[in-house]
Amino acid sequence: MTKYIDNAIKVFENNFNLQKGEKVVIITDDRMRQVAMPFYEAACIKGNETVFAQFPSIYRSGEEPPAIIVQAMKDADVALCITHASLTHTHAKKEAVATGTRIGTMPGLTFDMLEKGAIEADPETILDLTSHFTSVLDQASEVKIEKDGEVLTFSIADRPGIPSTGIFREKGQAGNVPSGEAYIAPIEDSANGKLVVDGSIAQLGKVNEPVVLVLKDGRLVDASGNQGEELLELLGNDKGRIIAEFGIGTNPTAQITGVVLEDEKVYGTIHIAFGSNKPFGGVTEAGVHIDCVVKEPTVWIDGEKIMENGEVNRA
């Protein structure tokens, strides 16, 4: 446990620049209690006023947490959300950020991830890569993804590119920890084609066999195999099936683990998500947000090939 606590202390110091006198809340659920505990111990060791808030693990990624959790996030200077389902794309996070809380969302974190992998990345490298790809997305209009002979296209015109570096040292900064991605909300009715998902799917883990997603006018209309059926069930039959996010991984030490928190950060991968995207520039509120990770894709942005079979072409 000492190694985990030591690394948790490093997260508070390196990622949040936690100061004496700042209030910390550790938010977790019944499934994630054990892996959240080293962060509670770390904040206590540093001498900060710290609260451990636990709620039932019955929520889907993107679903709003209980009201008491929402308030706890607003009341803290630093909030770590170590939960099974992600709170990243929720109004709860957005409202707390507006009050100045620095927030790290860590959905599905494991002890292995706390020990090695994405958490070990050089912050300056992540800042550089994330800034580059955020700028590319910010200025672009059209995206084309090819994988195993299938092609998906969509528009990102006039939408802001968003960096997620995992470094939140100023009031109101927030995102995943560990991190390393640049992402954007596609135009909701613009996606058409097929996408082969062979990495992982949020809340479902590593993909057992490639899942072929079929999109028409921005909506997921079919998904192959047993995990495809599970994905459709997670998303529901309404707005949860609308394309929500396109992201590019920028963390060179991240690995495919089956936990999308780390998987979507792997350098040389991309991910597509469905459901809510209003908190980061889209228009959909769905009460769910599920990411799907693709390994070694070929990607064109505005006709320029920025990635070929997972190898990044950086001008």
Sequence and secondary structure as in RCSB ss.txt:
>XXXX:A:sequence
MTKYIDNAIKVFENNFNLQKGEKVVIITDDRMRQVAMPFYEAACIKGNETVFAQFPSIYRSGEEPPAIIVQAMKD
ADVALCITHASLTHTHAKKEAVATGTRIGTMPGLTFDMLEKGAIEADPETILDLTSHFTSVLDQASEVKIEKDGE
VLTFSIADRPGIPSTGIFREKGQAGNVPSGEAYIAPIEDSANGKLVVDGSIAQLGKVNEPVVLVLKDGRLVDASG
NQGEELLELLGNDKGRIIAEFGIGTNPTAQITGVVLEDEKVYGTIHIAFGSNKPFGGVTEAGVHIDCVVKEPTVW
IDGEKIMENGEVNRA
>XXXX:A:secstr
 HHHHHHHHHIIIIIT   TT  EEEEEETTTHHHHHHHHHHHHHTT  EEEEEE S   TT    HHHHHHHHH
 SEEEEE SS  TTSHHHHHHHHTT EEEE TT  HHHHHSGGGGS HHHHHHHHHHHHHHHHT  EEEEEETTE
EEEEE TT   EEE S   STT EEESS  EEEE   TT  EEEEEE SEETTTEE SS EEEEEETTEEEEE H
HHHHHHHHHH SSGGGBEEEEEEE BTT    S HHHHTTBTTEEEEEEE  GGGT     S EEEEEEES EEE
ETTEEEEETTEE   
